[in-house]
Amino acid sequence: MVYLWCIFQVKTMIISETDLNLVLDNEMYARMWNTATLTKIIIVGEDTVVAARASTIFGVPCETIAPPFQ
């Protein structure tokens, strides 16, 4: 059996506020991500506190955008 591993170098991550909250509430998950190439996080949501927490943990700027269907 052959396993192929794909390594992606993500520069900008787009994530929903709900999904990001799950990661931020369990920092073990946040430490599992390789963020060496990450330069920005775009959060689909409007909570600036979540953006500030993510910016502190991941060490990159975060911005929020309003969900498309409100």
Protein Blocks (a to p, Z undefined) as FASTA:
>chain_A
ZZdddddddfbdcddfklmmmmmmmmklmmmpccklpcbdcdedjbfklmmmmmmmnopa
cdddddfbZZ
